[in-house]
Amino acid sequence: MGIQELGNFNIKRLRKKAGITQEELAEKIGLTPQGVSNLERNKYMANAETLDKICEVLNITPDVLCRKSISKSSKSDLLLHINSDLEKLSPDQLKQILKIIETFTE
């Protein structure tokens, strides 16, 4: 699977995971629903501006689109996944997570 195909596959997977329809995503990023469908079916590659909008709507960083599925058994894969998720949190949320982690590491 090439990088374009992987990215487009991840857009579809993450859109569905977020509970967003193609129509809703299209409206939020300025494409037609057919454009989103073509993107997800790997008919074309979105430009950088569109990819930024997609990442904003899906609340992800662009690197997430290029990842193969995470093997949640490897420590390094787990840490990458956790760090990616933590980057999305506010400082207050991070403080709460830190308190939880501290209970496990005492």
N, C-alpha and C positions, 0 to 999 in steps of 0.2 A: 504494500500500500504506500503510495507516494505521499509527500507532505500535503499537497493540495487535497487529495482524496481523504487523508486522515483528518485534516482541518474541517472539511465539509461534513464528514461523518460525525465529528465531535460537535459541530454546530447543531446538527439534528438531534443527537443524543442528549446534549445539555439543554436544548430548547424543550424537549419532551420532559426531561427530568424536572425542569422549572415549571412545568404545567402551562407553557405558553404555546398557543396555536401558531401556525405559519402566518395567518392573517394578522395576529397581534404583533408578532415579531416584525412583519413587513411594515406595519403602520409605525412602529417605534423607530425603525432604522431608515425609513424613507425608500423602501423598495415595494414592489407589487408582491402580492402573494405568489404569483407565478415566478417572480425573481427569486424569492426564498426557496421555492420548490426546486427551481433549476440549480440553485446553489447547493442544496442538500443532496441533489441527485448527481452532483459533480459535473454539471454542464458548463460551469464557469467558476472562476476564482474571484472572490470579492476583492475590491481594492482596499488599501490600508484604512481609509476613512470608514468604509462600511464595516471592516473587521473591528475597528475601535468601537463603533456603535453597538455591534453585536456583543462584544465583551462587556460593555457598560450595561446593556439590558440583561445579560445573563449573569452579571456580577462576577466576572472571572477576569483573570489576566490573560493577555494574548498567548503566553506560552502554554496555557492549558489546552488550547486548540491543537497544538502540535504533539501532544502526548498520546502515546498508546495507553491502553487501559493500565491502570496501576495494579501491580501485583501487591496485594496488601499483606504479603507474607515477608517480604524483605524489609529490614529495618530502614535502609536508605530510601526505599520507595515510600514507606510510611512517613518518614520525615519530610520528604518532598511534598507529599500530599497534605500533610498537616501544615507545613509552612505556607503552601499556596492558599489554604483556607484561612490561616491566621492573618495573612496580608489584607484580607477583606474586612477585618474587624476594626472597630473603633478602639481608641485607647482605653476607654472604660471596659469594653468587652474583653480586651486583652488582659486587663488587671484581674477580671473575674476568672479567666482561664488560668492565669498564673497562680491564683489562690488554689484552684483545683489541682493543678500540677504539683504544687508544694505539698499537698496532703499525701500524694503518692511517693514523693521523694524524701520525706522526713525520715 
